[in-house]
Amino acid sequence: MNESLTLDPKSTALVVIDLQRGILARETSPHANADVLARSVKLVTACRKAGVQVVLVNVGFSPDEKDRLSLPADAPNPPGKVPPGYSDLDPSLGSAESDLLITKRQWGAFYGTALDQQLRRRGIRTIILCGIATNFGVESTARDAWERNYELVFAEDAMAGMAPGAHEFAIKTIFPRLGRIRRTGDILAALPA
């Protein structure tokens, strides 16, 4: 994690995973969701200023929720309808005309969306990832990105897991094999002023 980081704004995207009302309402570990959101807002603001492509991802479903996965599992998604406003991105992220908005129907942001196509058309080769949850949406997106040959940078302190130890497991065992793990400050320092 000590290797210096250099980011080319023209070929880099910041992909922000699920910083939305329904996800931010849950408890996270080891970083509080308010801290993850604050650091992600810093990344979003700096990336927009530097000309880095910002991608805001949320998870949402059609009104009848027939596009929501509900397969047999030992720990399935909570039953019942998704509450109103669940998919609304946190307003502190703001918006810019250049942002890409991606709505996914499962954990990962690539499957069934236009994310890969939109990144490739913009010449993106490096993805910075942040958001909640480290071991669900972030990890699923990271695995898919790695398989599509994107270079990955993980903003370790701008993501968190839903259970104690889940974040640490991904950070220590999965993410080092997929990319580079850095703190928000290191990523901000790698962006042109």
C-alpha positions, 0 to 999 in steps of 0.5 A: 500500500506504500506504492505511489499512486498516479491517476490520469483524469482522462482515463479514470472514473470514480464509481460510487456504490449504493450511497442511497437512503435505504443503504445508508440507514443501516449500521456499518463497520469498521467505518460509520456510514456517515464517515463513508459518505463524507469521504465519498463526497470529498472524492466526488467533489475532487474528481469532478473538479479534476475532470475524472468521470463520476459514476453514481450507482444505486440499486432499485427496482420496478414498482412491481419489484418483479426485477428483484432477485428472490431466490432460495437462500439461507439468509435471503433479502428481507421480505416485503416491499422496498420502502419509498425513497430506498433508492434515492441517492444521498443529496450531499453527493450532488450532481453534475451534468457529466455524471453517469447514473447507473441503476442496478438490480443486484449487487454488482454494477456491471451485470445488466447495466450500461456501465461497461459500455459507457466507461469504454466509450469514454476511454476509462481504464482505471476505476476508483471504488467507494461505497457500501457495502464493501463485501456486497456491492463494492466487491461484486463490482470490483470482481466484474471490473477486474474480469473486464481488465480495468485497473482498480483503486479501492478507497478503503476508508470510503467504504464499509461492511454490514457486519464486523469483519466483513470489510476487513476480510475483503480488504485483506484477502480479496482486494489486494489481488484485484487492485491497489488499496489506498486511503481517501487522502492518498487518492485525493493527493494523486489527483491533479490540483 
